[in-house]
Amino acid sequence: MSYHVVALTLAQVRQGALGFQRQLGMSLREVSELKVYSASPFDLEARRRIKERFGGDVVYFFNDAAWQECQRLGIDLEFVAEVSVEELPRRRAVVVGVPE
């Protein structure tokens, strides 16, 4: 399974770039397999490595279902990379989706 990466700057966040969370959250009833992750806020080393690798101050990982739903809804996000499940941070937080 692949994950699609979005890297946002703090300026983008202040300008409302996190609106995708609300939009995807409303889709959870229909598409329960949606998952969007970020590195755990407590794992500062992982957050630093992810920032260096992808740029941006806040980095999100969208599973295929979440990526497809963004396409369907016309959510305007710039996906900067695609990574495997092995490349996700070990300690991660669910941003959108039902925790496992």
Summary of the structure (lengths in Angstrom):
residues: 100
radius of gyration: 12.6
end to end distance: 16.4
largest distance: 35.6
contacts: 268
relative contact order: 0.33
helix: 38%
strand: 28%
